Amino acid sequence: MQTRPEKTQRWVVKIGSALITADNTGLHLGNIHRWSKQFAILMNDGVELVLVSSGSIAEGIHRLQWKERPTALHELQAAAAVGQMGLVKAYESELQTHGRHTAQILLTHDDLSNRKRYLNAKSTLATLLKLGVLPVINENDTVTTDEIKVGDNDNLAALVANLISADQLIILTDQQGLFNKDPNKHADAELISNATAGDEALLEIAGPSSNKLAIGGMQTKILAAERAGRSGTHTVIASGREPDVLLRLYRGESVGTRLRATHKKLVAHKLWLANQLKARGTIVVDSGAFKRLNDGECSLLPVGVTGVEGEFRRGELVSICSAQGQEIARGLVNYSATEAALLIGCRSDKISERLGYAHEPELVNRDNMVAVNARQQ
């Protein structure tokens, strides 16, 4: 019996490099034509769509007539700059034939970690969706370094889904979905039609990509579904080569692998915290504090702290972990790393004796803390 997904009004659709490119001949314009037609039909029916599309580097490699993907950062950035022109032009030309406008948005991790820029991006996307425009999003590869890089477009799509509170994340790939074993090696491999986002068993059966132009495999898609699921967004991993795949999903057909979100949507401030990929430091807590944080929302007091790692300032994001390195939460810290180190094991009413002053009785207030999965990147 088919499981009919609810008709959602806000989708993020991510398309991978293996679908966008056509065997070293640049963009696969035929695929872009077919997807754009589906985009227009969905938008005309009231669905708000955001597209996260790979392909800029691959298109740049083709335009520059390079035979292999370079490894040097400056060459990758050059390829992205050249290829982004062709990628956006292809979507723009196709959507215009259906009376729809497109908008290009390039993001870095800094755009999502800085609270003001995060809200600006959120507002811009909301306005574009209200106007019936299709935002085409990619990572700003021309300026990104390891320090500000999101990592891959699966992860970027999940962050965008968090950003706009999407109902559904659709990841289109060159595979039918997630199988219980590698279908290239096992003839009896079976497609997993339904599962839960964040299920530990899924990562054990997912494998990396074998495509030279892609940097993400099924593992990154499983992790993206887990991240999207933390804000209540369901994920579908399906083949972009399936005829009318988006329209069939909209009609409720069982296509690909559907990963259900089990979390409720977070309030705006905590959703922003959950979106953060890079913590400035780590606070190690004892078993008692770890259990209390795990059992429910409570603040982190200095008395439960056993160690402080990294360099951070008051107000920056820190990771809260057990002595074994298991992450339980992230939050905005009330004291710098130097101050926090002096407060290890300190009762809240003794903070002023240790420091000569007291900002707050908590190291991290529960209102500025969000629970995360231990496997969160």
Secondary structure as GFF3:
##gff-version 3
##sequence-region A 1 377
A	DSSP	beta_strand	10	15	.	.	.	ID=ss1
A	DSSP	alpha_helix	17	20	.	.	.	ID=ss2
A	DSSP	alpha_helix	29	44	.	.	.	ID=ss3
A	DSSP	beta_strand	48	53	.	.	.	ID=ss4
A	DSSP	alpha_helix	56	63	.	.	.	ID=ss5
A	DSSP	alpha_helix	73	96	.	.	.	ID=ss6
A	DSSP	beta_strand	102	107	.	.	.	ID=ss7
A	DSSP	alpha_helix	109	113	.	.	.	ID=ss8
A	DSSP	alpha_helix	115	130	.	.	.	ID=ss9
A	DSSP	beta_strand	134	139	.	.	.	ID=ss10
A	DSSP	alpha_helix	153	164	.	.	.	ID=ss11
A	DSSP	beta_strand	168	173	.	.	.	ID=ss12
A	DSSP	beta_strand	194	196	.	.	.	ID=ss13
A	DSSP	alpha_helix	200	205	.	.	.	ID=ss14
A	DSSP	alpha_helix	218	229	.	.	.	ID=ss15
A	DSSP	beta_strand	234	239	.	.	.	ID=ss16
A	DSSP	alpha_helix	245	251	.	.	.	ID=ss17
A	DSSP	beta_strand	257	260	.	.	.	ID=ss18
A	DSSP	alpha_helix	268	275	.	.	.	ID=ss19
A	DSSP	beta_strand	281	285	.	.	.	ID=ss20
A	DSSP	alpha_helix	287	295	.	.	.	ID=ss21
A	DSSP	three_ten_helix	302	304	.	.	.	ID=ss22
A	DSSP	beta_strand	305	310	.	.	.	ID=ss23
A	DSSP	beta_strand	317	321	.	.	.	ID=ss24
A	DSSP	beta_strand	327	332	.	.	.	ID=ss25
A	DSSP	alpha_helix	337	342	.	.	.	ID=ss26
A	DSSP	three_ten_helix	348	350	.	.	.	ID=ss27
A	DSSP	alpha_helix	351	355	.	.	.	ID=ss28
A	DSSP	three_ten_helix	366	368	.	.	.	ID=ss29
A	DSSP	beta_strand	369	371	.	.	.	ID=ss30
###
